[in-house]
Amino acid sequence: MSRDRRLSEAPMPLFDADEAVAAVLPEGPLPSYIRDHRKRLRARFLDGGATAMPDYELLELILFRAIPRQDVKPLAHRLLDRFGNFAAVIAADPHRLAEVPGAGEAVVTELKIVEAAAQRLARAKVMNRHLLSSWDAVIDYCHTVMAHRETEHFRALYLDRKNCLIADEEIARGTVDHVPVYPREIVKRALELNASALILVHNHPSGDPTPSDQDVIVTGQIQDAAQILGITLHDHIIVGRARESSLRALGYL
């Protein structure tokens, strides 16, 4: 790694005593206080997993790979101060991550790799499976992919005649409180995929998954368009930070 790259990963100077050793270290063996700390954290993780580790320590384990010659604990705390918790840090927009002092390209890339891995693991639990009998896995997947987005995203899960997932597609992205959705495009895509049913999913960045009047109206429009073509709309799930709403459970479908 070049000297310029190392400097680009270094955090901005702060006055916190806790962050006094945040500078990139010169070449050579790591000081024992960093080397031993990293060894202890890795051992704890391998012995007991992530359950007993606070968010900042789990972040440190990820940051070790991105910044091999620096005390990364101050950066872990800065990320948590900015975004709130581990999941929100991992899901944060790359541009917002890069605004945090010390979060250079290597850090952002490492965090996005972890996010992609989490999404792929969650998706594997629902792909090609009977979704109506794997509903908890569906909800877990929706939360993993959408709960911490800072703008509204709208997805459609397309199912075959056996209610197995055949496609999961992002339909649109919007603002903090609105996402444009076109019922005709959703149904047209279902026909292209030869889907027999679908599940709609979108998030509320506010954290409150209570459906808005517009959510209910759009859901009704999509259901009407789908029914004409013999396609079943099983549900519309609205994802919040800590919980979700089902328009079917609420009586709108």
matplotlib code that plots the C-alpha trace (Angstrom):
import matplotlib.pyplot as plt

x = [0.0, 1.4, 2.1, -0.5, -3.2, -2.3, -2.6, -5.9, -7.3, -6.1, -8.8, -8.8, -7.1, -9.5, -9.0, -10.4, -7.7, -9.2, -8.3, -4.7, -3.2, -5.3, -2.3, -1.1, 2.0, 5.3, 6.4, 7.6, 6.1, 2.9, 3.2, 2.2, -0.8, -2.3, -1.1, -2.3, -5.6, -6.4, -5.3, -7.6, -10.6, -10.2, -9.8, -13.0, -14.9, -13.8, -14.5, -17.9, -19.1, -20.4, -23.3, -21.3, -19.4, -20.5, -21.1, -17.8, -15.7, -17.5, -16.8, -13.1, -12.8, -14.0, -11.8, -8.7, -8.7, -9.3, -6.7, -4.0, -1.6, -3.8, -5.8, -9.3, -11.3, -11.7, -13.1, -15.5, -16.9, -17.1, -19.1, -21.5, -21.9, -22.9, -25.2, -26.4, -25.7, -23.8, -26.6, -27.0, -23.3, -23.2, -26.2, -25.2, -24.8, -21.2, -21.1, -22.3, -19.8, -17.0, -18.0, -16.8, -13.1, -10.9, -13.4, -11.6, -12.2, -10.8, -13.1, -16.2, -15.4, -15.0, -18.3, -20.1, -18.7, -20.1, -23.5, -23.5, -22.6, -25.4, -28.0, -26.8, -27.1, -30.6, -31.7, -30.4, -32.9, -35.9, -34.7, -36.5, -38.4, -42.1, -42.4, -45.8, -44.4, -41.1, -42.6, -40.2, -37.3, -39.1, -39.4, -35.8, -34.7, -36.8, -35.4, -31.8, -32.1, -34.3, -34.7, -31.8, -32.2, -32.3, -34.6, -37.7, -37.0, -39.7, -39.2, -41.3, -40.9, -42.2, -43.5, -44.2, -47.3, -45.9, -45.3, -41.6, -39.5, -38.3, -37.2, -36.5, -36.3, -35.9, -38.7, -37.9, -36.0, -37.4, -36.9, -37.2, -41.0, -42.0, -41.2, -42.7, -44.5, -46.2, -48.6, -48.5, -44.7, -44.9, -47.6, -45.9, -42.7, -44.7, -45.9, -42.4, -41.3, -44.3, -45.0, -48.3, -48.1, -46.1, -45.3, -44.6, -42.1, -41.0, -39.5, -40.3, -37.0, -38.8, -38.8, -42.6, -44.1, -47.7, -49.1, -49.9, -53.1, -51.0, -49.5, -53.0, -54.1, -51.1, -51.6, -55.2, -54.2, -51.6, -54.0, -56.6, -54.2, -52.8, -56.2, -57.3, -54.3, -54.8, -51.9, -52.3, -51.0, -50.2, -49.1, -47.5, -45.0, -43.8, -40.5, -39.6, -36.4, -37.6, -40.8, -42.9, -46.6, -48.5, -51.3, -53.0, -52.9, -54.3, -57.2, -56.3, -56.0]
y = [0.0, 3.4, 6.1, 8.4, 5.7, 5.1, 8.8, 8.9, 6.3, 8.2, 10.0, 13.8, 15.0, 15.2, 16.4, 13.4, 11.7, 8.4, 9.1, 10.3, 7.2, 7.3, 8.1, 5.6, 3.8, 3.5, 0.3, -2.5, -4.7, -3.4, -2.1, -4.7, -2.6, -2.9, -6.3, -7.9, -6.0, -7.4, -10.9, -10.8, -9.5, -12.2, -14.9, -13.7, -13.7, -17.2, -18.6, -17.0, -15.4, -11.9, -12.2, -11.0, -8.4, -4.7, -3.0, -1.1, -4.3, -6.0, -3.0, -3.0, -6.6, -5.4, -2.3, -4.3, -5.6, -2.2, -0.3, -2.7, -0.2, 2.0, 1.9, 1.6, 1.9, 5.7, 5.2, 2.5, 4.9, 7.7, 5.5, 4.5, 8.1, 9.1, 6.2, 4.8, 1.0, -1.7, -2.5, 1.1, 1.6, -1.5, -0.3, 3.3, 5.0, 4.9, 8.7, 9.2, 6.7, 8.6, 11.8, 10.2, 11.2, 8.2, 6.2, 6.1, 3.9, 0.8, 1.2, 1.9, -1.1, -3.5, -2.4, -2.8, -6.3, -7.2, -5.8, -7.7, -10.9, -10.4, -9.8, -12.8, -15.1, -13.8, -14.1, -17.7, -18.6, -17.6, -18.2, -21.2, -21.9, -21.9, -18.4, -18.7, -21.5, -19.6, -16.3, -15.6, -16.0, -13.6, -11.0, -11.4, -10.9, -7.8, -6.3, -7.2, -5.5, -2.5, -1.6, 0.8, 2.6, 6.3, 6.7, 4.7, 1.6, -0.5, -4.2, -7.0, -10.7, -12.7, -16.2, -19.3, -21.5, -23.3, -19.9, -20.3, -17.2, -16.9, -13.3, -10.5, -7.1, -3.5, -1.6, 2.0, 4.3, 7.5, 10.2, 10.0, 9.8, 8.9, 6.4, 6.4, 3.2, 2.2, -0.7, -1.5, -2.0, -4.4, -6.5, -6.4, -7.7, -10.5, -11.6, -11.5, -13.8, -16.1, -15.4, -16.4, -14.3, -11.5, -9.9, -6.2, -4.7, -1.2, 0.6, 3.7, 5.5, 7.2, 3.8, 3.7, 1.1, 2.3, 2.4, 5.8, 6.5, 6.5, 3.1, 1.7, 3.3, 2.0, -1.5, -1.5, -0.4, -3.1, -5.7, -4.7, -4.8, -8.2, -9.8, -9.0, -11.1, -13.9, -12.9, -13.1, -10.3, -12.1, -9.1, -5.7, -5.5, -2.2, -2.4, -0.1, 0.0, -2.5, -3.9, -4.3, -4.0, -6.3, -4.8, -8.2, -8.5, -5.0, -5.9, -4.0, -7.1]
z = [0.0, -0.9, 1.6, -0.1, 0.3, 3.9, 4.7, 2.8, 5.3, 8.4, 10.4, 10.8, 14.0, 16.9, 20.4, 22.2, 24.3, 23.3, 19.7, 20.3, 18.6, 15.5, 13.1, 10.6, 11.9, 10.0, 8.3, 10.6, 13.3, 14.9, 18.4, 21.0, 22.2, 18.7, 17.8, 21.1, 21.0, 17.6, 18.6, 21.6, 19.7, 17.0, 19.6, 21.4, 18.2, 17.2, 20.7, 21.3, 18.1, 17.7, 20.2, 23.2, 21.4, 21.4, 18.0, 18.1, 18.6, 15.7, 13.6, 14.6, 13.3, 9.9, 10.0, 10.8, 7.2, 5.7, 7.8, 8.8, 10.4, 12.6, 15.9, 14.4, 17.6, 17.3, 13.7, 14.9, 17.5, 14.9, 12.6, 15.3, 16.5, 13.0, 12.1, 15.4, 15.3, 13.6, 11.1, 10.1, 9.5, 7.2, 5.3, 5.0, 1.6, 0.5, 0.0, 3.6, 4.9, 3.1, 5.0, 8.3, 8.9, 8.4, 6.3, 3.0, 0.0, 1.6, 4.6, 2.5, 0.3, 3.3, 4.8, 1.5, 1.1, 4.5, 3.5, 0.3, 2.1, 4.6, 1.9, -0.1, 2.9, 3.7, 0.1, -0.1, 2.6, 0.5, -3.1, -4.8, -1.6, -0.8, 0.6, 2.3, 4.5, 5.1, 6.1, 8.9, 6.4, 4.0, 6.8, 7.8, 4.2, 3.8, 7.0, 6.0, 2.6, 3.4, 7.1, 7.3, 3.9, 4.2, 1.2, 0.1, -2.0, -3.6, -4.4, -5.9, -5.1, -8.0, -7.4, -9.5, -9.4, -6.3, -4.6, -4.8, -5.4, -8.9, -9.0, -6.5, -8.2, -7.1, -8.8, -7.8, -5.5, -4.1, -1.5, 2.3, 2.1, -1.4, -4.1, -7.6, -8.4, -11.7, -11.3, -15.1, -15.0, -12.0, -13.7, -17.1, -15.4, -13.8, -17.2, -18.6, -15.8, -16.1, -12.4, -10.9, -7.7, -6.1, -2.8, -2.7, -0.2, 0.5, 3.5, 5.5, 6.4, 9.3, 11.0, 11.4, 9.1, 9.4, 5.8, 4.4, 2.4, -0.7, 0.2, 0.4, -2.9, -4.8, -3.4, -4.5, -8.0, -8.3, -7.0, -9.5, -12.4, -11.3, -10.8, -14.4, -15.6, -13.1, -10.9, -7.1, -4.8, -1.6, 0.5, 0.6, 3.4, 4.8, 6.6, 9.5, 11.5, 14.2, 12.9, 9.8, 8.7, 6.5, 4.5, 4.3, 8.1, 8.4, 6.1, 3.0, 0.8]

ax = plt.figure().add_subplot(projection="3d")
ax.plot(x, y, z, "-o")
ax.set_aspect("equal")
plt.show()
